[in-house]
Amino acid sequence: MTAVLLLCDCSLCKRSVEESRSIRVGGQHFCSKSCAKGHPNMEPCDGERNGCNCGIGELELLFAATD
């Protein structure tokens, strides 16, 4: 049986998530609770910065672009 991968529906996220492991909110699929909640405290996906451009990671990219 093959896993079905979906792109996370968070607008900041570029990660894929297995459909069976996704967090579903209102018909959307998210890779983490942080993405599902919209990163209210600017926290990264799964509390990990590696491979995540959401939350804190996204802020760092924006600040780097303005330097």
FENCORUR-V130134 format. One record per residue. N is the residue number from 1. PHI is phi in whole degrees, -180 to 180 (NA if undefined). PSI is psi as a letter, one per 40 degrees, with the letter a starting at -180 (none if undefined). BURIAL is I if it has 24 or more other ideal C-beta (glycine too) atoms within 12 Angstrom, else O. Layout:
N/PHI/PSI/BURIAL + N/PHI/PSI/BURIAL
This chain:
1/NA/h/O + 2/-99/i/O + 3/-81/i/O + 4/-95/h/O + 5/-97/h/O + 6/-123/i/O + 7/-77/h/O + 8/-61/h/I + 9/-82/e/I + 10/-69/h/I + 11/-66/d/O + 12/-91/e/I + 13/-93/i/I + 14/-119/e/O + 15/-85/i/I + 16/-105/i/O + 17/-142/i/I + 18/-65/h/O + 19/-55/d/O + 20/-69/d/O + 21/-104/e/O + 22/-72/i/I + 23/-97/h/I + 24/-101/h/O + 25/-139/h/O + 26/55/f/O + 27/83/e/O + 28/-103/i/O + 29/-117/h/I + 30/-124/i/I + 31/-84/e/I + 32/-154/i/I + 33/-64/d/I + 34/-60/d/I + 35/-65/d/I + 36/-63/d/I + 37/-89/e/O + 38/82/f/O + 39/53/f/I + 40/-61/d/O + 41/-110/e/O + 42/59/f/O + 43/-82/i/I + 44/-77/i/I + 45/-57/h/I + 46/52/e/I + 47/73/e/O + 48/-111/h/O + 49/-88/d/O + 50/-65/h/O + 51/78/e/O + 52/-115/h/I + 53/-107/e/I + 54/-90/i/I + 55/53/b/I + 56/-60/d/O + 57/-59/d/I + 58/-66/d/I + 59/-61/d/O + 60/-62/d/O + 61/-65/d/O + 62/-66/d/O + 63/-66/d/O + 64/-64/d/O + 65/-71/d/O + 66/-91/e/O + 67/-74/none/O
